[in-house]
């Protein structure tokens, strides 16, 4: 890893408008689809999962997540007024601004061999950071972002450099469970149970808990421990220590009521994994949040000073070089 290059490249990347950075994320999703067959084959060989499971649980969710980040990221990264509008008219207001963390390192091993590393890399880049892949995904993921046009200095492989913000990816585990109630769709439950029993992904389960009579004659071939209990209350207590939990029932309203009774931080209704994270929550891991207080009326000259102050709050004294850097960028585009 060219550790000396990243600090030089990241400030330049941070001044690229958020909407433009989102365009790179969209192109990464297209590049991922272009390589879908090759990626599916290689990941299936590495993980031992069937190719169909790799596509359904890792690659396609990664593509959808990249589009979600590109669509919702600019709004999530916009500065927000914390004070009321009346205070702004009096020249007194408070704003919340988001600054990139600088260099973000993703450290594995990851329970998700592709989806989570891809989405965390995209979130880091969208937030204005450089990203170091420390033991996750490897050169293939980096190449996807390079094909999308992201400068190579912004996505590197190697150990986390000094001063980097380290993000630990979800580790493999078997603490998930499937809760099956009356009227559950049999074929969908069986398919989900087979996938949940495989590999080391974050939704890997160790047991399926069913209300007696919900799935008569069900056999899981030893893939999961099958626990049958007489009623819903007993079944809910049996999965109280599991997280995440998927709930399967013929009555969607009943499934939602049961979900509210579970202590699990993640519950799914009618599907089992992969875990999904809201755009705002994912981006928050890659940002520094700051509040600033503004005083005095905003004139035309004051507005220029305000924008300069906001830039320094977001990015520090490095922002003082930005007018010259922007001029260089504009000049390079004119020469093309």
ZIWO-V648989 format. One record per residue. PHI is phi in degrees with one decimal (999 if undefined). OMEGA is omega in whole degrees, -180 to 180 (* if undefined). Layout:
# ZIWO-V648989
PHI&OMEGA ; PHI&OMEGA
This chain:
# ZIWO-V648989
999&179 ; -85.5&-172 ; -60.6&-178 ; -75.3&-177 ; -79.4&-174 ; -58.4&180 ; -59.9&178 ; -76.6&-175 ; -79.6&-173 ; -62.7&178 ; -61.0&177 ; -66.6&178 ; -65.1&-177 ; -66.0&-179 ; -88.4&173 ; -67.7&-179 ; -56.4&-177 ; -58.2&-180 ; -60.8&178 ; -70.8&177 ; -63.1&177 ; -62.8&177 ; -62.0&176 ; -63.2&-180 ; -65.9&177 ; -62.2&180 ; -66.4&176 ; -64.5&177 ; -63.7&178 ; -65.8&179 ; -62.1&179 ; -66.3&177 ; -65.9&179 ; -60.9&-177 ; -102.3&-172 ; -56.8&-176 ; -64.3&-180 ; -66.3&179 ; -63.2&-180 ; -62.1&-180 ; -63.8&-177 ; -67.6&179 ; -67.2&177 ; -64.4&178 ; -66.2&-177 ; -74.2&-174 ; -94.2&-174 ; 81.7&178 ; -80.6&171 ; -61.2&-177 ; -56.6&-179 ; -62.0&179 ; -68.4&178 ; -62.2&-180 ; -64.6&-174 ; -73.5&-172 ; -101.4&-176 ; -123.1&-171 ; -75.4&-179 ; -65.9&173 ; -60.3&177 ; -66.1&179 ; -63.6&178 ; -61.5&-180 ; -63.9&177 ; -63.9&177 ; -65.3&178 ; -61.9&179 ; -64.0&-179 ; -64.8&-179 ; -78.0&-174 ; -96.1&-177 ; -62.5&-179 ; -56.8&179 ; -68.9&-179 ; -65.8&-178 ; -90.7&-179 ; -68.3&177 ; -68.5&-175 ; -125.5&175 ; -83.5&-179 ; -95.3&-180 ; -92.8&180 ; -74.7&-177 ; -60.8&180 ; -62.0&179 ; -65.9&179 ; -65.1&180 ; -65.7&178 ; -88.3&179 ; 80.2&179 ; -130.6&179 ; -151.8&178 ; -122.8&180 ; -127.8&174 ; -104.8&180 ; -118.1&-177 ; -115.1&178 ; -113.3&176 ; -65.8&179 ; -71.1&180 ; 113.4&176 ; -120.2&-179 ; -116.2&178 ; -112.4&177 ; -98.8&-175 ; -115.9&180 ; -106.9&8 ; -71.1&-177 ; -105.2&175 ; -64.5&177 ; -102.7&-175 ; -71.3&-177 ; -139.1&-170 ; -60.9&-177 ; -64.4&176 ; -59.0&-180 ; -65.6&-177 ; -71.3&178 ; -68.8&176 ; -63.0&180 ; -62.9&180 ; -63.9&178 ; -62.4&179 ; -67.0&-180 ; -63.1&179 ; -75.0&179 ; 100.8&-177 ; -98.0&160 ; -93.9&-174 ; -125.0&175 ; -112.9&178 ; -92.2&-176 ; -102.5&177 ; 81.3&178 ; -131.9&171 ; 65.4&176 ; 89.0&-174 ; -60.9&-177 ; -61.8&179 ; -66.7&177 ; -59.4&-178 ; -64.2&178 ; -61.0&-179 ; -72.8&176 ; -66.3&177 ; -63.8&178 ; -77.5&178 ; 100.8&178 ; -68.5&179 ; -57.9&-177 ; -61.1&-180 ; -68.0&-177 ; -93.8&178 ; -131.3&-176 ; -122.8&177 ; -110.9&176 ; 137.6&-179 ; -77.4&178 ; -60.6&178 ; -74.0&178 ; -60.7&178 ; 85.1&-180 ; -76.8&172 ; -83.6&-176 ; -94.7&178 ; -113.1&179 ; -83.8&178 ; -79.7&-178 ; -57.1&-179 ; -85.1&176 ; -60.8&180 ; -164.0&180 ; -130.4&-176 ; -101.8&179 ; -82.4&180 ; -150.2&173 ; -110.0&179 ; -113.3&-173 ; -111.8&180 ; -108.9&-177 ; -60.2&175 ; 80.6&-179 ; -66.7&179 ; -69.8&-170 ; -59.4&-175 ; -62.0&-180 ; -67.5&179 ; -65.4&-179 ; -63.0&179 ; -62.5&179 ; -64.5&-179 ; -65.0&179 ; -64.7&179 ; -68.6&-177 ; -65.0&-178 ; -84.2&-174 ; -91.6&165 ; 64.1&-179 ; -126.2&-177 ; -77.1&-174 ; -68.9&180 ; -101.3&-179 ; -63.8&-175 ; -113.0&178 ; -111.6&-177 ; -153.8&173 ; -120.7&-179 ; -107.1&-176 ; -127.6&171 ; -72.7&-177 ; -53.8&180 ; 88.2&-179 ; -68.8&179 ; -134.3&-176 ; -62.6&177 ; 74.8&-178 ; -70.3&176 ; -129.9&-176 ; -106.9&177 ; 55.0&177 ; 76.3&-179 ; -65.7&178 ; -131.0&171 ; -73.3&-180 ; -99.9&-179 ; -119.5&178 ; -108.2&-178 ; -126.6&-170 ; -71.7&-175 ; -147.7&-176 ; -65.0&-178 ; -59.6&179 ; -64.7&-180 ; -65.7&179 ; -63.2&179 ; -64.2&-177 ; -70.5&-180 ; -108.5&-177 ; -63.7&-179 ; -96.5&-178 ; -93.9&177 ; -164.7&5 ; -83.3&179 ; -131.5&172 ; -103.3&-176 ; -115.0&-177 ; -122.9&-178 ; -158.2&175 ; -76.2&-179 ; -106.9&-177 ; -64.0&179 ; -63.0&178 ; -65.0&179 ; -61.7&179 ; -66.3&178 ; -65.0&178 ; -64.9&180 ; -59.4&180 ; -67.7&-179 ; -85.8&-175 ; -86.9&177 ; -79.5&-177 ; -60.7&179 ; -75.0&-180 ; -130.1&174 ; -129.9&177 ; -120.8&178 ; -118.9&177 ; 83.7&172 ; -155.5&-179 ; -124.9&176 ; 67.5&-7 ; -74.3&-179 ; -58.5&179 ; -118.7&-179 ; -120.5&178 ; -63.3&-178 ; -57.0&-178 ; -61.8&-179 ; -67.8&-179 ; -67.7&-180 ; -66.6&-176 ; -59.2&-180 ; -69.7&-175 ; -111.4&-173 ; -124.6&167 ; -114.7&-177 ; -97.9&-179 ; -134.4&174 ; -107.4&176 ; -127.8&177 ; -110.3&-179 ; -109.4&-179 ; -131.1&175 ; 92.3&-179 ; -67.9&-179 ; -95.5&174 ; -98.0&179 ; -62.7&178 ; -67.7&179 ; -65.7&180 ; -66.0&177 ; -63.3&178 ; -63.7&180 ; -62.6&-179 ; -62.7&177 ; -64.7&179 ; -64.9&179 ; -62.1&180 ; -62.5&180 ; -69.8&176 ; -64.8&-178 ; -71.9&-166 ; -127.7&178 ; 79.2&-175 ; -66.8&178 ; -56.2&-177 ; -65.4&179 ; -66.4&177 ; -83.5&-169 ; -62.9&179 ; -54.3&178 ; -67.9&179 ; -67.0&178 ; -61.9&178 ; -61.3&178 ; -64.2&179 ; -63.3&180 ; -61.5&-179 ; -65.1&179 ; -65.3&178 ; -69.9&179 ; -64.4&-177 ; -77.3&-177 ; -75.0&*
